[in-house]
């Protein structure tokens, strides 16, 4: 597959270079045409007839304008193919687990989130960075939402066929990604635009102001003609007073509308490209068809044209930044003319614009998932059922290279059962917890999981693995862990009576109560496990406390001991990272400390 990506990158680069050569050739043609046209226009104006010169000049200007647009289109195609080449080179790198080029979603990090911090969902070398192919802020936020909150079963059943279909549409996905790569947008600016949608009109609902918009150009021309004919300047200037008064009266409202829309000009122009790409495709998955229908407008009109029109109107309103806009305003109420057009656009398509944003966000999130599935064809879509049982076969961590990944099978009843995993340092207990947690998150997002098979009921993951002290709250790491455990206990107790398809709490705990002494840790851990079992909680707990393994004998099947061992041969450590039944019997801390240069004296 890597070779396929590299070959595609080379092909797109070749096309881009050919387009660049074509653009340069026609740049010379463009210059020669302009020089020849100027000479011919001068000849017609002076040597033939002014009418002939005028007709030729107008016709040439129109034709030359169309030629410029066509010429610029060649350059845009060249840039687009360069981006397509970059997309394929980056994907070739991803297959070697080099994915630092993608945005990592650090802005979505939440310390208080039930699991995102412990499962490395966001930030440098996170799963989001490995998964993300969204170029817009809308798409990245939607993809983050997929990972941060479990979807219901119906939504998962809609997403899975959509992701499977997009997996096979490599060309379509990569063109979509290349278009989105040039987008520079901001959720804050989009929010401002949405606020503008809710604002009442202040031009179109005032008849006298609308009438002034139509009359102001004639008023200005009349004043200008009278000034040239016989009015002194100090009298002609009086014609400027009515438009100046109108502009003063409406300035505050115009400023507000402008602030809410001004930043969206370029963003909407890029969104128009994405919408046009979606419009040009037909889909089979019901979820994709539903998103495609969001772009449908009466009379065969296109959402992409409509959103491009909105971008154009905002661009004309942005002309007010230009110093010479004062003459346009006094001569024709320029600001109000374009605010009026904004209001008319909003009156017709107010309800549709958020739907178009929705379509872009969903397509980017689903395309990212489709790309993930394409790069990992051996992964499987999880089965979401209503049985209180999770079964995983060959469950692996997505961020570990396939040639180094060790997969395990796991079966966990999700109605009052705990897997107690023991093992020595570096055996892989924490990685195993993250493997299970991340695959459950993928399952609840509707994505394929890094497993040969995964079947589970709807689950809400909770973790306690990396609790840290919070200086701004003056709390220690131990107290922070207690707060985390309290959250998990409350979630388990709140879901004690829930049954599938209602999501149940599923916890992953690593070295609980590690911030206190060994006696308190053992006593507290034992009490916590018993409380979680009484509340019919389910999950996996990793620990060094081997004595907790004694709970299995008295738990009536509610606790099962599992272990990940480390073998020591000739003073060296050998890790197999395989899950086995029973309590761990291997210890390696002393050997590790010796390897670090710590001298340990043997007791007599």
Secondary structure, 3 states (H helix, E strand, C coil): CHHHHHHHHHHHHHHHHHHHHHHHHHHHHHHHHHHHHHHHHHHHHHHHCHHHHHHHHHHHHHHHHHHHHHHHHHHHHHHHHHHHHHHHHHHHHHCCCCCCCCCCCHHHCCCCCCCCCCCCCCCCCCHHHHHCCCCCHHHHHHHHHHHHCCCCHHHHHHHHHHHHHHHHCHHHHHHHHHHHHCCCCCHHHHHHHHHHHHCCCCCCCCHHHHHHHHHHHHHHHHHHHHHHHCCCHHHHCCHHHHHHHHHHHHHHHHHHHHHHHCCHHHHHHHHHHHHHHHHCCCCCCHHHHHHHHCCECHHHCEHHHHHHHHHHHHHHHHHHHCCCHHHHHHHHCHHHHHHHHHHHHHHHHHHHHHHHHHHHHHHHHHHHHHHHHHHCCCCEECEECCCCEEEEEEECCCCCCCCCCCCEEEEEECCCEEEEEEECCCCCHHHHHHHHHHHHHHHHHCCEECCCEEEECCEEEEEECCCCCEHHHCECHHHHHHHHHHHHHHHHHHCCCCCCCCCEEEEEEECCCCCCCHHHHHHHHHHHHHHHHHCCCEEEEEECCHHHHHHHHHCCCCEEEEEEEEEEECCEEEEEEEEEECCCCCCCHHHHHHHCCCCCCCCC
